[in-house]
Amino acid sequence: NVGVIPKNSQLLTTTIRVAVVSNQGTSATVSVGKTGAATYFIGNTDVKTLGETSSIANGALDEADRFGSDTQITATLIAAGTTATTGQVTVTFTYVQANNLQDAATA
């Protein structure tokens, strides 16, 4: 569990930052999204190389990026090969709370 985005918030960006690479044997990726959802804000980011991966909401700040209830966010590590002894990943969300939630399409 990474954290909770509060009700009536709008997601602006999601960022995965790899500060210390994983030395996992074959592969190591991290995906970030809603608990229990099949889709991710950021999917399958390689954590065996230094770097930063960001996404801007859904590409367009629309109703899909808005939260009607407090929403738990999780990060999932998928690793293969020998067990890692190093690695550090930071997940950051930028959101606006209590943003104007009325879409132009429904105005």
N, C-alpha and C positions, 0 to 999 in steps of 0.2 A: 504494500500500500504506500502510495506516494503522498496523498493528501486528499482534501475535499475542495471542490469548487462549489461555492455557496449558491443557493437558490437565487434566481433572477440575475445571474451573472452571464456575461458574454465572453467566451474564450477568444483571445487575440492571437497568442502564439504559444507554441510548445517547443521546448529546446532540450536536447540531450547533449550533454557535454562530457567527453571522455578525457579526464585529466591524467589518469594512470591506466595504461593499456592492460587488458587481460592477457595472461599468458596461458589461457585455456588451450588444450591440445589442438583440436581441429578447427573449431569455429565457436564464436560467441556473439550473439546479437541481443539487443534489448528492444522491446516494443512497449509503447505507452498508450493507454486508452482507458475507457470506462470499465469498471468492474462488470464482468459478465457479458460484455459486448464483443462481437466478433470483429469489428473494425477498430482500427487504431488511429490515434492522432498522428503518431509516427510509428512506422512498422519496420522491423528487422534492421536496426542500425548496428553496424559492425562496431564492436567495442574492443577489437584487437588492434585498432589504430587510433592515434590521438586525433581529436577533432570535435567539431560541433555540428549538429544537425538541427535545423529549425523548420517549423512549418507555420504558415500563417493560416490559422483557423481552417476553414474549409476551402481556402482559396478566395472565398467571398464571404464577407461577414453577414451571414444570413441566419435564419431561424435554426439551422442545424448546429450552430455554434452557441446556442443559448441553452441555459439550464433551468428547467422548471422546478427542480428540487435539488437539495444538496446532493452532490454526485461524487462518489468515491472514485479516485483515479489510481490505477495500478501500473507498475512497470513489471514486465515479464522478461526474465533472462532465459534464453534458449542456448544451451551449450553442448558441445560434443567433444569427445576426446578426453585426455587426461585432465584431472581437476586443476583449476586455476589456483594460484597462490598470490596473484597480484590483480589489481583492477580497481578503478574508482570512476563511477559515473554519477553525474548530477542531472536531475530532471527539474526543469523550471517551467512554470506556467505563468503567463501574463493574462490577466482578465480584468474586465471592468464590472464592478458590482452595481446592481440596480441601474443598469444602463437603460436607455429608452428602448423598451422591448417590442415596440409596435413596428412591424414591417410595413414598408410602403405598399406591398402587394395586398395587405389586409386592411389598409387604412380606409 
